[in-house]
């Protein structure tokens, strides 16, 4: 991911470093190339436009143009803006009260169930005692998958086969967690191929029932622009607390990662970069920016 964007930005930076003096005109030329690189990487149009405006305003200040290494200064401004675009600082999970609840939401195929397992594994390493809750009442396969993950990770998992009411499942989960001494409940909720009223209604009811500390939107990084639309819809309906980007190891263009924070104003909290359960880590904007640049 990001290889194409990285290559294009490196080209722009090489040109900037080669300039002894810079002017508003050659800054504009460089930024036009940066803008095209962002759009080619499937970054949201409005996000790319705002990014370039912000960088340009800082880059054509007198201090930069008259400095000893103006090209290097402009590169630093682009780097800082990229970190800001990705979320400026790492955003941790807000799960202080015990027991805490986390709702995993997203479209079908984004990687919700696998991410639920990965998150449970990560929480175990942090000294927490998670419990996985199968809250997708439409797909028996999702229940089976979560149960398999639970066994593999040796993490308590609640599966209520045949139960069609998520609120009943939530009630059982709370009792079950108390009996088992679990302090974080991870609800793997239903997905759809696209957002519809029935799904949203069910998720809102579940949210009202469990009052989750976190609502994490699981997004396939390869979906680009579409991921931004999905995020906006879910955020409108549920007021998500953050997102998990999956499949960052793919060869997609990476626009979703660069657009998400700007569009939803909610941080990317974790990134999944592989099939294995350990291929999952907290998202650090500055590290991601370094990877891109």
Phi and psi in degrees as GROMACS dihedral restraints (atoms count N, CA, C in turn):
[ dihedral_restraints ]
;  ai    aj    ak    al  type     phi  dphi    fc
    3     4     5     6     1    74.4    20    10
    4     5     6     7     1    -2.5    20    10
    6     7     8     9     1   -56.4    20    10
    7     8     9    10     1   -46.2    20    10
    9    10    11    12     1   -63.9    20    10
   10    11    12    13     1   -45.7    20    10
   12    13    14    15     1   -62.0    20    10
   13    14    15    16     1   -45.5    20    10
   15    16    17    18     1   -57.3    20    10
   16    17    18    19     1   -47.1    20    10
   18    19    20    21     1   -58.5    20    10
   19    20    21    22     1   -45.0    20    10
   21    22    23    24     1   -67.1    20    10
   22    23    24    25     1   -40.8    20    10
   24    25    26    27     1   -67.1    20    10
   25    26    27    28     1   -37.4    20    10
   27    28    29    30     1   -60.5    20    10
   28    29    30    31     1   -38.6    20    10
   30    31    32    33     1   -61.8    20    10
   31    32    33    34     1   -44.7    20    10
   33    34    35    36     1   -61.4    20    10
   34    35    36    37     1   -44.3    20    10
   36    37    38    39     1   -65.0    20    10
   37    38    39    40     1   -37.3    20    10
   39    40    41    42     1   -61.0    20    10
   40    41    42    43     1   -43.6    20    10
   42    43    44    45     1   -63.8    20    10
   43    44    45    46     1   -42.4    20    10
   45    46    47    48     1   -63.8    20    10
   46    47    48    49     1   -41.9    20    10
   48    49    50    51     1   -63.5    20    10
   49    50    51    52     1   -30.2    20    10
   51    52    53    54     1   -77.3    20    10
   52    53    54    55     1    -9.5    20    10
   54    55    56    57     1   -86.5    20    10
   55    56    57    58     1   121.8    20    10
   57    58    59    60     1   -70.4    20    10
   58    59    60    61     1   -44.2    20    10
   60    61    62    63     1  -122.4    20    10
   61    62    63    64     1   148.4    20    10
   63    64    65    66     1  -125.4    20    10
   64    65    66    67     1   152.9    20    10
   66    67    68    69     1  -129.4    20    10
   67    68    69    70     1   172.1    20    10
   69    70    71    72     1   -58.6    20    10
   70    71    72    73     1   -34.0    20    10
   72    73    74    75     1   -66.5    20    10
   73    74    75    76     1   -49.2    20    10
   75    76    77    78     1   -77.6    20    10
   76    77    78    79     1   -20.8    20    10
   78    79    80    81     1   -65.6    20    10
   79    80    81    82     1   -44.1    20    10
   81    82    83    84     1   -60.7    20    10
   82    83    84    85     1   -41.5    20    10
   84    85    86    87     1   -61.4    20    10
   85    86    87    88     1   -45.7    20    10
   87    88    89    90     1   -62.9    20    10
   88    89    90    91     1   -42.4    20    10
   90    91    92    93     1   -70.3    20    10
   91    92    93    94     1   -27.8    20    10
   93    94    95    96     1   -63.6    20    10
   94    95    96    97     1   -39.7    20    10
   96    97    98    99     1   -67.7    20    10
   97    98    99   100     1   -38.9    20    10
   99   100   101   102     1   -62.5    20    10
  100   101   102   103     1   -42.9    20    10
  102   103   104   105     1   -61.8    20    10
  103   104   105   106     1   -43.8    20    10
  105   106   107   108     1   -62.9    20    10
  106   107   108   109     1   -39.1    20    10
  108   109   110   111     1   -63.7    20    10
  109   110   111   112     1   -40.2    20    10
  111   112   113   114     1   -66.4    20    10
  112   113   114   115     1   -43.5    20    10
  114   115   116   117     1   -66.1    20    10
  115   116   117   118     1   -38.1    20    10
  117   118   119   120     1   -64.5    20    10
  118   119   120   121     1   -28.7    20    10
  120   121   122   123     1   -82.7    20    10
  121   122   123   124     1     7.3    20    10
  123   124   125   126     1    72.8    20    10
  124   125   126   127     1    26.8    20    10
  126   127   128   129     1   -74.6    20    10
  127   128   129   130     1   141.2    20    10
  129   130   131   132     1   -52.4    20    10
  130   131   132   133     1   135.7    20    10
  132   133   134   135     1   -56.0    20    10
  133   134   135   136     1   -47.5    20    10
  135   136   137   138     1   -65.1    20    10
  136   137   138   139     1   -37.7    20    10
  138   139   140   141     1   -64.3    20    10
  139   140   141   142     1   -45.1    20    10
  141   142   143   144     1   -62.3    20    10
  142   143   144   145     1   -42.4    20    10
  144   145   146   147     1   -62.2    20    10
  145   146   147   148     1   -47.0    20    10
  147   148   149   150     1   -64.4    20    10
  148   149   150   151     1   -39.9    20    10
  150   151   152   153     1   -58.6    20    10
  151   152   153   154     1   -48.1    20    10
  153   154   155   156     1   -65.3    20    10
  154   155   156   157     1   -40.5    20    10
  156   157   158   159     1   -61.6    20    10
  157   158   159   160     1   -44.0    20    10
  159   160   161   162     1   -62.9    20    10
  160   161   162   163     1   -45.8    20    10
  162   163   164   165     1   -64.4    20    10
  163   164   165   166     1   -43.2    20    10
  165   166   167   168     1   -62.1    20    10
  166   167   168   169     1   -42.4    20    10
  168   169   170   171     1   -58.5    20    10
  169   170   171   172     1   -42.0    20    10
  171   172   173   174     1   -77.4    20    10
  172   173   174   175     1   -35.5    20    10
  174   175   176   177     1   -73.8    20    10
  175   176   177   178     1   -26.6    20    10
  177   178   179   180     1   -98.9    20    10
  178   179   180   181     1    16.9    20    10
  180   181   182   183     1   -68.2    20    10
  181   182   183   184     1   152.5    20    10
  183   184   185   186     1   -56.3    20    10
  184   185   186   187     1   -39.1    20    10
  186   187   188   189     1   -57.5    20    10
  187   188   189   190     1   -42.0    20    10
  189   190   191   192     1   -70.5    20    10
  190   191   192   193     1   -51.1    20    10
  192   193   194   195     1   -62.4    20    10
  193   194   195   196     1   -34.4    20    10
  195   196   197   198     1   -94.0    20    10
  196   197   198   199     1     2.2    20    10
  198   199   200   201     1   -74.6    20    10
  199   200   201   202     1   166.8    20    10
  201   202   203   204     1   -66.7    20    10
  202   203   204   205     1   -41.2    20    10
  204   205   206   207     1  -120.6    20    10
  205   206   207   208     1    74.1    20    10
  207   208   209   210     1   -60.7    20    10
  208   209   210   211     1   -38.8    20    10
  210   211   212   213     1   -60.3    20    10
  211   212   213   214     1   -42.8    20    10
  213   214   215   216     1   -63.6    20    10
  214   215   216   217     1   -36.9    20    10
  216   217   218   219     1   -62.9    20    10
  217   218   219   220     1   -42.8    20    10
  219   220   221   222     1   -64.9    20    10
  220   221   222   223     1   -40.7    20    10
  222   223   224   225     1   -60.0    20    10
  223   224   225   226     1   -41.8    20    10
  225   226   227   228     1   -64.4    20    10
  226   227   228   229     1   -39.0    20    10
  228   229   230   231     1   -62.8    20    10
  229   230   231   232     1   -42.1    20    10
  231   232   233   234     1   -64.8    20    10
  232   233   234   235     1   -42.6    20    10
  234   235   236   237     1   -59.6    20    10
  235   236   237   238     1   -48.6    20    10
  237   238   239   240     1   -62.5    20    10
  238   239   240   241     1   -37.9    20    10
  240   241   242   243     1   -67.7    20    10
  241   242   243   244     1   -34.4    20    10
  243   244   245   246     1   -67.7    20    10
  244   245   246   247     1   -41.8    20    10
  246   247   248   249     1   -61.5    20    10
  247   248   249   250     1   -43.0    20    10
  249   250   251   252     1   -61.8    20    10
  250   251   252   253     1   -42.2    20    10
  252   253   254   255     1   -61.6    20    10
  253   254   255   256     1   -38.0    20    10
  255   256   257   258     1   -80.9    20    10
  256   257   258   259     1   -10.0    20    10
  258   259   260   261     1   128.2    20    10
  259   260   261   262     1     7.4    20    10
  261   262   263   264     1    57.0    20    10
  262   263   264   265     1   -56.6    20    10
  264   265   266   267     1  -131.7    20    10
  265   266   267   268     1   160.9    20    10
  267   268   269   270     1   -66.7    20    10
  268   269   270   271     1   131.6    20    10
  270   271   272   273     1  -104.6    20    10
  271   272   273   274     1   117.6    20    10
  273   274   275   276     1   -86.9    20    10
  274   275   276   277     1   168.1    20    10
  276   277   278   279     1   -71.4    20    10
  277   278   279   280     1   140.9    20    10
  279   280   281   282     1  -101.3    20    10
  280   281   282   283     1    83.5    20    10
  282   283   284   285     1  -131.5    20    10
  283   284   285   286     1    54.2    20    10
  285   286   287   288     1   -73.8    20    10
  286   287   288   289     1   -49.0    20    10
  288   289   290   291     1   -64.5    20    10
  289   290   291   292     1   148.3    20    10
  291   292   293   294     1  -120.3    20    10
  292   293   294   295     1   133.0    20    10
  294   295   296   297     1   -75.3    20    10
  295   296   297   298     1   149.8    20    10
  297   298   299   300     1  -105.6    20    10
  298   299   300   301     1   158.2    20    10
  300   301   302   303     1  -124.3    20    10
  301   302   303   304     1   139.3    20    10
  303   304   305   306     1  -124.9    20    10
  304   305   306   307     1   126.0    20    10
  306   307   308   309     1   -98.6    20    10
  307   308   309   310     1   124.6    20    10
  309   310   311   312     1   -98.6    20    10
  310   311   312   313     1   117.4    20    10
  312   313   314   315     1  -124.5    20    10
  313   314   315   316     1   162.1    20    10
  315   316   317   318     1   154.2    20    10
  316   317   318   319     1   173.7    20    10
  318   319   320   321     1   -77.3    20    10
  319   320   321   322     1   159.8    20    10
  321   322   323   324     1   -60.1    20    10
  322   323   324   325     1   129.4    20    10
  324   325   326   327     1    93.6    20    10
  325   326   327   328     1    -1.2    20    10
  327   328   329   330     1   -77.5    20    10
  328   329   330   331     1   -19.7    20    10
  330   331   332   333     1   106.6    20    10
  331   332   333   334     1    27.2    20    10
  333   334   335   336     1   -60.6    20    10
  334   335   336   337     1   -49.8    20    10
  336   337   338   339     1   -65.5    20    10
  337   338   339   340     1   -46.3    20    10
  339   340   341   342     1   -62.1    20    10
  340   341   342   343     1   -41.6    20    10
  342   343   344   345     1   -65.6    20    10
  343   344   345   346     1   -32.7    20    10
  345   346   347   348     1   -62.4    20    10
  346   347   348   349     1   -44.6    20    10
  348   349   350   351     1   -63.7    20    10
  349   350   351   352     1   -43.8    20    10
  351   352   353   354     1   -62.8    20    10
  352   353   354   355     1   -41.1    20    10
  354   355   356   357     1   -65.7    20    10
  355   356   357   358     1   -40.1    20    10
  357   358   359   360     1   -61.6    20    10
  358   359   360   361     1   -42.9    20    10
  360   361   362   363     1   -61.9    20    10
  361   362   363   364     1   -44.8    20    10
  363   364   365   366     1   -62.5    20    10
  364   365   366   367     1   -42.3    20    10
  366   367   368   369     1   -64.6    20    10
  367   368   369   370     1   -36.8    20    10
  369   370   371   372     1   -59.6    20    10
  370   371   372   373     1   -40.4    20    10
  372   373   374   375     1   -66.2    20    10
  373   374   375   376     1   -23.9    20    10
  375   376   377   378     1   -87.0    20    10
  376   377   378   379     1     4.9    20    10
  378   379   380   381     1    87.7    20    10
  379   380   381   382     1    11.1    20    10
  381   382   383   384     1   -93.4    20    10
  382   383   384   385     1   165.2    20    10
  384   385   386   387     1  -119.6    20    10
  385   386   387   388     1    88.9    20    10
  387   388   389   390     1   -80.3    20    10
  388   389   390   391     1   160.6    20    10
  390   391   392   393     1  -132.5    20    10
  391   392   393   394     1   134.8    20    10
  393   394   395   396     1   -90.9    20    10
  394   395   396   397     1   135.4    20    10
  396   397   398   399     1  -122.4    20    10
  397   398   399   400     1   119.2    20    10
  399   400   401   402     1   -79.9    20    10
  400   401   402   403     1   101.8    20    10
  402   403   404   405     1  -113.0    20    10
  403   404   405   406     1    19.6    20    10
  405   406   407   408     1  -100.5    20    10
  406   407   408   409     1    98.2    20    10
  408   409   410   411     1   -83.0    20    10
  409   410   411   412     1    -2.7    20    10
  411   412   413   414     1   -98.3    20    10
  412   413   414   415     1   -23.1    20    10
  414   415   416   417     1  -120.8    20    10
  415   416   417   418     1    97.4    20    10
  417   418   419   420     1   -54.0    20    10
  418   419   420   421     1   -31.7    20    10
  420   421   422   423     1   -62.9    20    10
  421   422   423   424     1   -34.7    20    10
  423   424   425   426     1   -67.4    20    10
  424   425   426   427     1   -38.2    20    10
  426   427   428   429     1   -63.7    20    10
  427   428   429   430     1   -45.5    20    10
  429   430   431   432     1   -60.2    20    10
  430   431   432   433     1   -44.0    20    10
  432   433   434   435     1   -63.1    20    10
  433   434   435   436     1   -43.0    20    10
  435   436   437   438     1   -66.3    20    10
  436   437   438   439     1   -39.9    20    10
  438   439   440   441     1   -62.2    20    10
  439   440   441   442     1   -42.4    20    10
  441   442   443   444     1   -62.0    20    10
  442   443   444   445     1   -44.0    20    10
  444   445   446   447     1   -61.5    20    10
  445   446   447   448     1   -42.8    20    10
  447   448   449   450     1   -58.9    20    10
  448   449   450   451     1   -44.5    20    10
  450   451   452   453     1   -64.7    20    10
  451   452   453   454     1   -44.3    20    10
  453   454   455   456     1   -59.4    20    10
  454   455   456   457     1   -40.6    20    10
  456   457   458   459     1   -90.2    20    10
  457   458   459   460     1    -6.9    20    10
  459   460   461   462     1    57.5    20    10
  460   461   462   463     1    48.5    20    10
  462   463   464   465     1  -119.6    20    10
  463   464   465   466     1   132.0    20    10
  465   466   467   468     1   -53.7    20    10
  466   467   468   469     1   135.2    20    10
  468   469   470   471     1  -135.5    20    10
  469   470   471   472     1   130.1    20    10
  471   472   473   474     1  -101.9    20    10
  472   473   474   475     1   119.0    20    10
  474   475   476   477     1  -125.9    20    10
  475   476   477   478     1   119.9    20    10
  477   478   479   480     1  -112.0    20    10
  478   479   480   481     1    83.0    20    10
  480   481   482   483     1   -64.4    20    10
  481   482   483   484     1   137.3    20    10
  483   484   485   486     1    90.3    20    10
  484   485   486   487     1   -19.1    20    10
  486   487   488   489     1   -80.5    20    10
  487   488   489   490     1   126.2    20    10
  489   490   491   492     1  -103.8    20    10
  490   491   492   493     1    -3.1    20    10
  492   493   494   495     1  -107.6    20    10
  493   494   495   496     1   113.2    20    10
  495   496   497   498     1   -65.3    20    10
  496   497   498   499     1   -25.5    20    10
  498   499   500   501     1   -70.2    20    10
  499   500   501   502     1   -34.3    20    10
  501   502   503   504     1   -66.8    20    10
  502   503   504   505     1   -42.0    20    10
  504   505   506   507     1   -61.1    20    10
  505   506   507   508     1   -42.7    20    10
  507   508   509   510     1   -62.0    20    10
  508   509   510   511     1   -42.0    20    10
  510   511   512   513     1   -61.2    20    10
  511   512   513   514     1   -46.0    20    10
  513   514   515   516     1   -63.7    20    10
  514   515   516   517     1   -38.6    20    10
  516   517   518   519     1   -62.0    20    10
  517   518   519   520     1   -41.9    20    10
  519   520   521   522     1   -64.4    20    10
  520   521   522   523     1   -41.4    20    10
  522   523   524   525     1   -67.1    20    10
  523   524   525   526     1   -44.6    20    10
  525   526   527   528     1   -59.3    20    10
  526   527   528   529     1   -44.0    20    10
  528   529   530   531     1   -63.7    20    10
  529   530   531   532     1   -40.2    20    10
  531   532   533   534     1   -63.9    20    10
  532   533   534   535     1   -42.6    20    10
  534   535   536   537     1   -63.8    20    10
  535   536   537   538     1   -39.8    20    10
  537   538   539   540     1   -87.3    20    10
  538   539   540   541     1    -6.7    20    10
  540   541   542   543     1    72.3    20    10
  541   542   543   544     1    28.8    20    10
  543   544   545   546     1   -84.1    20    10
  544   545   546   547     1   142.1    20    10
  546   547   548   549     1  -113.8    20    10
  547   548   549   550     1    -1.9    20    10
  549   550   551   552     1  -139.3    20    10
  550   551   552   553     1   123.8    20    10
  552   553   554   555     1  -103.1    20    10
  553   554   555   556     1   124.8    20    10
  555   556   557   558     1  -108.3    20    10
  556   557   558   559     1   111.5    20    10
  558   559   560   561     1   -93.0    20    10
  559   560   561   562     1   113.4    20    10
  561   562   563   564     1   -87.9    20    10
  562   563   564   565     1    99.8    20    10
  564   565   566   567     1   -88.7    20    10
  565   566   567   568     1   172.0    20    10
  567   568   569   570     1   -69.6    20    10
  568   569   570   571     1   149.0    20    10
  570   571   572   573     1  -119.3    20    10
  571   572   573   574     1   171.9    20    10
  573   574   575   576     1  -139.4    20    10
  574   575   576   577     1   168.4    20    10
  576   577   578   579     1   -71.3    20    10
  577   578   579   580     1   -28.4    20    10
  579   580   581   582     1  -147.9    20    10
  580   581   582   583     1   162.4    20    10
  582   583   584   585     1   -72.3    20    10
  583   584   585   586     1   131.6    20    10
  585   586   587   588     1  -135.5    20    10
  586   587   588   589     1   169.1    20    10
  588   589   590   591     1   -62.7    20    10
  589   590   591   592     1   -36.9    20    10
  591   592   593   594     1   -62.4    20    10
  592   593   594   595     1   -45.0    20    10
  594   595   596   597     1   -62.9    20    10
  595   596   597   598     1   -48.8    20    10
  597   598   599   600     1   -60.4    20    10
  598   599   600   601     1   -45.2    20    10
  600   601   602   603     1   -57.2    20    10
  601   602   603   604     1   -45.3    20    10
  603   604   605   606     1   -65.0    20    10
  604   605   606   607     1   -42.7    20    10
  606   607   608   609     1   -66.1    20    10
  607   608   609   610     1   -38.5    20    10
  609   610   611   612     1   -64.8    20    10
  610   611   612   613     1   -41.6    20    10
  612   613   614   615     1   -62.6    20    10
  613   614   615   616     1   -42.6    20    10
  615   616   617   618     1   -64.4    20    10
  616   617   618   619     1   -41.9    20    10
  618   619   620   621     1   -58.7    20    10
  619   620   621   622     1   -45.5    20    10
  621   622   623   624     1   -64.3    20    10
  622   623   624   625     1   -33.3    20    10
  624   625   626   627     1   -72.6    20    10
  625   626   627   628     1   -44.8    20    10
  627   628   629   630     1  -101.2    20    10
  628   629   630   631     1    -9.7    20    10
  630   631   632   633     1    42.5    20    10
  631   632   633   634     1    65.4    20    10
  633   634   635   636     1   -66.8    20    10
  634   635   636   637     1   146.0    20    10
  636   637   638   639     1   -75.0    20    10
  637   638   639   640     1   -29.8    20    10
  639   640   641   642     1  -134.7    20    10
  640   641   642   643     1   137.7    20    10
  642   643   644   645     1  -121.6    20    10
  643   644   645   646     1   105.6    20    10
  645   646   647   648     1  -102.5    20    10
  646   647   648   649     1   123.4    20    10
  648   649   650   651     1   -88.1    20    10
  649   650   651   652     1   120.5    20    10
  651   652   653   654     1   -92.5    20    10
  652   653   654   655     1   121.6    20    10
  654   655   656   657     1  -127.2    20    10
  655   656   657   658     1   136.7    20    10
  657   658   659   660     1   -78.6    20    10
  658   659   660   661     1   115.7    20    10
  660   661   662   663     1   -59.4    20    10
  661   662   663   664     1   -22.7    20    10
  663   664   665   666     1   -76.0    20    10
  664   665   666   667     1    -9.2    20    10
  666   667   668   669     1   -83.0    20    10
  667   668   669   670     1    -6.0    20    10
  669   670   671   672     1    54.6    20    10
  670   671   672   673     1  -127.8    20    10
  672   673   674   675     1   -54.5    20    10
  673   674   675   676     1   -38.3    20    10
  675   676   677   678     1   -60.4    20    10
  676   677   678   679     1   -35.4    20    10
  678   679   680   681     1   -59.7    20    10
  679   680   681   682     1   -35.3    20    10
  681   682   683   684     1   -67.3    20    10
  682   683   684   685     1   -42.0    20    10
  684   685   686   687     1   -63.7    20    10
  685   686   687   688     1   -43.1    20    10
  687   688   689   690     1   -61.1    20    10
  688   689   690   691     1   -46.4    20    10
  690   691   692   693     1   -60.4    20    10
  691   692   693   694     1   -42.3    20    10
  693   694   695   696     1   -61.6    20    10
  694   695   696   697     1   -43.8    20    10
  696   697   698   699     1   -63.9    20    10
  697   698   699   700     1   -48.6    20    10
  699   700   701   702     1   -63.7    20    10
  700   701   702   703     1   -39.3    20    10
  702   703   704   705     1   -66.7    20    10
  703   704   705   706     1   -40.0    20    10
  705   706   707   708     1   -60.1    20    10
  706   707   708   709     1   -43.4    20    10
  708   709   710   711     1   -77.7    20    10
  709   710   711   712     1   -38.3    20    10
  711   712   713   714     1  -120.0    20    10
  712   713   714   715     1   -11.4    20    10
  714   715   716   717     1    53.8    20    10
  715   716   717   718     1    71.6    20    10
  717   718   719   720     1   -61.8    20    10
  718   719   720   721     1   156.8    20    10
  720   721   722   723     1   -98.8    20    10
  721   722   723   724     1   -15.2    20    10
  723   724   725   726     1   174.3    20    10
  724   725   726   727     1  -176.1    20    10
  726   727   728   729     1  -134.3    20    10
  727   728   729   730     1   161.6    20    10
  729   730   731   732     1  -121.1    20    10
  730   731   732   733     1   122.0    20    10
  732   733   734   735     1   -95.2    20    10
  733   734   735   736     1   124.5    20    10
  735   736   737   738     1  -104.6    20    10
  736   737   738   739     1   165.7    20    10
  738   739   740   741     1    60.2    20    10
  739   740   741   742     1    35.6    20    10
  741   742   743   744     1   -72.4    20    10
  742   743   744   745     1    -7.0    20    10
  744   745   746   747     1   -87.1    20    10
  745   746   747   748     1    -4.6    20    10
  747   748   749   750     1   -72.9    20    10
  748   749   750   751     1  -179.7    20    10
  750   751   752   753     1  -101.8    20    10
  751   752   753   754     1    20.1    20    10
  753   754   755   756     1   -71.4    20    10
  754   755   756   757     1   174.8    20    10
  756   757   758   759     1   -85.3    20    10
  757   758   759   760     1   -15.3    20    10
  759   760   761   762     1    87.4    20    10
  760   761   762   763     1     7.0    20    10
  762   763   764   765     1   -58.8    20    10
  763   764   765   766     1   -31.9    20    10
  765   766   767   768     1   -60.6    20    10
  766   767   768   769     1   -44.5    20    10
  768   769   770   771     1   -61.2    20    10
  769   770   771   772     1   -36.7    20    10
  771   772   773   774     1   -82.9    20    10
  772   773   774   775     1   -16.0    20    10
  774   775   776   777     1  -101.7    20    10
  775   776   777   778     1   -25.8    20    10
  777   778   779   780     1   -55.2    20    10
  778   779   780   781     1   -54.6    20    10
  780   781   782   783     1   -63.4    20    10
  781   782   783   784     1   -41.4    20    10
  783   784   785   786     1   -65.2    20    10
  784   785   786   787     1   -39.4    20    10
  786   787   788   789     1   -77.8    20    10
  787   788   789   790     1   -42.9    20    10
  789   790   791   792     1   -96.8    20    10
  790   791   792   793     1   -15.5    20    10
  792   793   794   795     1    60.1    20    10
  793   794   795   796     1    21.9    20    10
  795   796   797   798     1  -118.8    20    10
  796   797   798   799     1   141.4    20    10
  798   799   800   801     1   -76.0    20    10
  799   800   801   802     1   153.7    20    10
  801   802   803   804     1   -80.6    20    10
  802   803   804   805     1   122.3    20    10
  804   805   806   807     1   -99.4    20    10
  805   806   807   808     1   -32.4    20    10
  807   808   809   810     1  -140.6    20    10
  808   809   810   811     1   158.3    20    10
  810   811   812   813     1  -132.5    20    10
  811   812   813   814     1   135.0    20    10
  813   814   815   816     1  -106.3    20    10
  814   815   816   817     1   130.7    20    10
  816   817   818   819     1  -133.6    20    10
  817   818   819   820     1    48.6    20    10
  819   820   821   822     1   158.9    20    10
  820   821   822   823     1   174.3    20    10
  822   823   824   825     1   -79.8    20    10
  823   824   825   826     1   -30.7    20    10
  825   826   827   828     1   -68.9    20    10
  826   827   828   829     1   151.6    20    10
  828   829   830   831     1   -66.5    20    10
  829   830   831   832     1   -20.9    20    10
  831   832   833   834     1   -88.4    20    10
  832   833   834   835     1    -4.1    20    10
  834   835   836   837     1   -81.6    20    10
  835   836   837   838     1    69.2    20    10
  837   838   839   840     1  -161.1    20    10
  838   839   840   841     1   127.1    20    10
  840   841   842   843     1  -150.0    20    10
  841   842   843   844     1   157.4    20    10
  843   844   845   846     1   -58.8    20    10
  844   845   846   847     1   145.0    20    10
  846   847   848   849     1   -87.4    20    10
  847   848   849   850     1   123.7    20    10
  849   850   851   852     1  -114.6    20    10
  850   851   852   853     1   107.9    20    10
  852   853   854   855     1   -54.2    20    10
  853   854   855   856     1   -41.6    20    10
  855   856   857   858     1   -67.5    20    10
  856   857   858   859     1   -34.2    20    10
  858   859   860   861     1   -68.9    20    10
  859   860   861   862     1   -39.6    20    10
  861   862   863   864     1   -64.8    20    10
  862   863   864   865     1   -41.0    20    10
  864   865   866   867     1   -61.8    20    10
  865   866   867   868     1   -40.4    20    10
  867   868   869   870     1   -62.8    20    10
  868   869   870   871     1   -40.3    20    10
  870   871   872   873     1   -61.3    20    10
  871   872   873   874     1   -41.0    20    10
  873   874   875   876     1   -70.5    20    10
  874   875   876   877     1   -38.6    20    10
